[in-house]
Amino acid sequence: MQNLRISLVQGATRWHDPAGNRDYYGHLISGLRGNTDLVLLPETFTSGFSNEAIGNAETMDGPTVAWVREQAAKLGAAVTGSVQLRTDEGVFNRLLFATPDGELQTYDKRHLFRYANEHERYAAGRDRLTVEWKGWRICPQVCYDLRFPVFSRNRYDVERPGALDYDLLLYVANWPSARAYPWKTLLRARAIENLCYVAGLNRVGDDGNGLHYSGDSAVIDFLGHPLSECTDEEVVSTTTLLADELAAHRARFPAMLDGDAFALK
């Protein structure tokens, strides 16, 4: 692994305006070429977190999937974020992970936010995703998944190269400011317990439901220390993750050797 530059794009997503959001986020990330390896966009970055947006959900052949691929190619970096996407099995809150070579991998949000009735309208994903990029193993997840540590647990397999499932855990979110303290706390917990870096990317501003989002996006190291923290404003923040420091910590404090073996279902 080499060091990895990760950019948090903390923006004020426009309500139910996919084309406007593609233009908006495209402008925010346009200067990142050559300055980053991985770009994070918020959850449902083309619409905001809305059950009503389901009626305008695109397909995998739609403009947003093409746009994400285009941005990855332009920036020479991986680009990830989630949108509502319609399939034969229903509409998913689907995270897209695109790389400059044209490859696209997806993760469907497993834990749907019952408090806002997301589970009544959207289909739930099942499988966790791990992608490899720039020598790093990365596990991307979406918002409410943050509250379920078993699903994100970093497992150890002595017979597998790399031993641990992943090195970097990502969360893209629409996490209202009323619950900002759990957001900040759980990001740190996931980093500490999983011996990994964690990046959490949230939006700012007010949505069409009158909810306020205070950002609080952050990159956290394996000890729970923030390497970068965003306040309540539009910002693009880039942080470099140090591969050698992660490897040294795991060698010095190999808690994974005492972890419990299990399989996700």
C-alpha positions in Angstrom: 0.0 0.0 0.0 1.0 3.6 -0.7 -0.4 6.6 1.0 -3.9 7.5 -0.1 -5.4 11.0 -0.6 -9.1 11.1 0.2 -11.4 14.1 -0.5 -14.6 14.8 1.5 -17.0 16.9 -0.6 -19.3 18.3 2.0 -22.0 20.2 0.0 -25.6 21.5 0.3 -27.5 19.0 -1.9 -30.3 20.6 -3.9 -33.8 19.1 -3.2 -35.1 16.9 -6.0 -32.8 18.3 -8.6 -30.6 15.6 -10.1 -29.3 17.7 -13.0 -28.6 20.7 -10.7 -26.8 18.5 -8.2 -24.6 17.0 -10.9 -23.6 20.5 -12.0 -23.2 21.6 -8.4 -21.0 18.7 -7.3 -19.2 18.7 -10.6 -18.1 22.3 -9.9 -17.0 21.5 -6.4 -14.7 18.6 -7.4 -13.4 20.1 -10.7 -10.1 21.2 -9.2 -9.2 17.9 -7.6 -7.5 16.3 -10.6 -3.9 15.4 -9.6 -4.6 16.2 -6.0 -6.6 13.2 -4.7 -7.1 9.5 -5.1 -10.6 9.1 -3.8 -13.6 11.5 -3.8 -16.6 11.1 -1.5 -20.0 12.6 -2.3 -22.9 12.4 0.1 -25.7 9.9 0.3 -28.5 10.5 -2.3 -26.4 13.4 -3.7 -28.7 14.0 -6.6 -31.9 14.5 -4.6 -31.4 14.7 -0.9 -32.8 12.0 1.5 -36.4 11.8 0.3 -38.9 9.0 0.1 -40.7 11.1 -2.6 -37.7 11.0 -4.9 -38.4 7.4 -5.5 -40.7 8.3 -8.4 -37.8 9.8 -10.3 -35.3 7.1 -9.6 -32.9 6.5 -12.5 -31.7 3.2 -13.8 -28.1 2.0 -14.2 -28.3 3.3 -17.8 -29.3 6.8 -16.6 -27.4 10.1 -16.5 -26.0 9.9 -13.0 -24.2 6.6 -13.3 -22.7 7.9 -16.5 -21.8 11.2 -14.8 -20.0 9.4 -11.9 -18.0 7.3 -14.4 -17.1 10.5 -16.3 -16.0 12.3 -13.2 -13.7 9.4 -12.2 -12.1 9.5 -15.6 -11.7 13.3 -15.6 -10.2 13.4 -12.1 -8.0 10.3 -12.4 -9.5 9.2 -9.1 -12.1 6.9 -7.7 -15.5 8.6 -7.1 -18.2 7.3 -4.7 -21.6 8.4 -3.4 -25.1 7.0 -3.3 -28.3 7.7 -5.4 -31.7 6.1 -5.8 -31.6 3.6 -8.6 -34.4 1.4 -10.0 -33.9 -2.2 -10.8 -36.2 -5.2 -11.5 -36.0 -5.9 -7.8 -37.1 -2.4 -6.6 -35.5 0.9 -5.9 -32.2 0.8 -4.0 -30.3 3.4 -2.1 -27.2 2.4 -4.1 -23.7 3.5 -3.6 -21.6 3.7 -6.7 -17.8 3.3 -6.7 -16.3 4.3 -10.0 -12.6 4.2 -10.9 -10.8 6.0 -13.8 -10.4 2.8 -15.8 -14.2 2.6 -16.3 -14.8 -0.1 -13.6 -18.0 0.4 -11.5 -18.9 -1.5 -8.4 -22.0 -1.0 -6.3 -23.3 -1.5 -2.8 -27.0 -1.4 -1.8 -27.7 0.1 1.6 -28.5 -2.8 3.9 -30.0 -1.0 6.9 -32.9 1.2 5.8 -33.8 4.1 8.1 -37.1 2.9 9.7 -37.5 6.2 11.6 -38.1 8.0 8.3 -40.0 5.0 6.7 -37.2 4.3 4.2 -37.8 0.6 4.7 -41.4 0.9 3.4 -40.4 2.3 0.0 -36.9 1.2 -0.8 -35.5 -2.3 -1.2 -32.8 -3.4 1.2 -29.4 -4.6 0.1 -27.8 -7.8 1.5 -24.1 -8.1 0.7 -21.2 -6.0 2.0 -18.8 -4.7 -0.6 -15.0 -4.5 -0.4 -13.1 -2.8 -3.2 -9.4 -2.6 -3.9 -8.0 0.7 -5.0 -4.4 2.0 -5.0 -3.4 -1.0 -2.9 -6.0 -0.3 -0.2 -8.9 -2.5 0.6 -12.0 -0.3 1.1 -15.4 -1.0 2.6 -18.0 1.6 1.6 -21.3 1.9 3.5 -24.2 4.3 3.7 -25.4 6.4 6.6 -27.6 4.3 8.9 -25.3 1.4 8.4 -23.0 3.2 10.9 -25.2 2.1 13.8 -24.7 -1.6 13.1 -21.2 -2.7 14.1 -21.6 -6.4 13.3 -22.1 -5.6 9.6 -19.0 -3.5 9.4 -16.8 -5.8 11.6 -13.3 -6.2 10.2 -12.6 -9.9 10.2 -9.2 -11.6 10.4 -8.2 -14.7 8.3 -4.6 -15.8 8.8 -4.8 -17.9 5.6 -5.8 -15.0 3.4 -3.3 -12.5 2.0 -3.9 -9.2 3.8 -5.5 -10.9 6.8 -8.0 -8.2 7.5 -11.0 -7.5 5.3 -10.3 -3.9 4.8 -8.0 -0.9 5.6 -10.5 2.0 5.1 -14.2 2.1 6.1 -16.3 4.8 4.3 -19.7 6.2 5.3 -21.6 8.6 3.0 -24.6 10.1 4.7 -27.5 12.5 5.1 -27.2 12.7 8.9 -29.3 15.5 10.5 -27.7 17.8 13.0 -30.1 16.7 15.8 -28.1 13.4 15.9 -24.7 14.9 15.4 -23.2 13.5 18.6 -23.9 9.8 17.7 -22.5 10.5 14.2 -19.2 11.8 15.7 -19.0 9.1 18.3 -19.8 6.1 16.1 -17.3 7.1 13.5 -14.6 7.0 16.1 -15.8 3.7 17.5 -15.8 2.0 14.1 -12.2 3.1 13.6 -10.9 1.9 17.0 -12.7 -1.5 17.0 -11.8 -2.3 13.4 -8.1 -1.2 13.4 -8.6 1.0 10.4 -9.1 4.5 9.0 -12.6 5.7 8.8 -14.0 8.5 6.6 -17.5 9.9 7.2 -19.0 12.3 4.6 -22.2 14.2 5.5 -24.0 17.0 3.8 -24.8 20.6 5.0 -27.8 22.9 4.7 -31.5 22.4 5.0 -33.6 19.9 3.0 -37.1 19.9 1.7 -38.4 18.3 4.9 -37.0 21.1 7.0 -34.2 19.1 8.4 -30.8 20.8 9.0 -27.5 19.1 8.4 -24.4 20.3 10.1 -21.8 18.4 8.1 -19.4 17.2 10.8 -17.6 15.2 8.1 -14.3 13.7 9.3 -11.4 11.4 8.6 -10.5 9.3 11.7 -7.4 7.3 12.3 -7.2 3.8 13.8 -6.8 5.2 17.4 -10.0 7.3 17.0 -8.1 10.6 16.5 -9.5 13.0 13.9 -7.1 13.8 11.1 -9.6 16.3 9.6 -12.9 17.6 10.8 -15.4 19.8 8.9 -17.7 22.4 10.4 -21.2 23.5 9.3 -20.2 24.8 5.8 -19.7 23.8 2.2 -16.1 22.6 1.9 -13.9 20.2 0.0 -11.3 18.7 2.4 -8.4 16.4 1.3 -6.5 14.3 3.8 -3.6 11.9 3.2 -3.9 8.4 4.9 -0.5 7.0 5.9 -0.1 3.3 5.0 3.0 2.7 7.1 1.3 4.1 10.2 -1.6 1.8 9.8 0.6 -1.2 9.3 2.7 -0.2 12.4 -0.3 0.1 14.6 -1.7 -3.3 13.6 1.7 -4.9 14.3 2.1 -3.1 17.6 -1.5 -3.7 18.8 -2.7 -6.9 17.0 -6.2 -7.0 18.6 -7.5 -8.8 15.5 -5.8 -12.0 16.6 -8.2 -12.2 19.5 -11.3 -11.4 17.5 -14.3 -13.7 17.1 -14.7 -15.7 13.8 -18.1 -15.4 12.2 -19.8 -15.1 8.8 -22.2 -12.4 7.6 -25.5 -13.6 6.3 
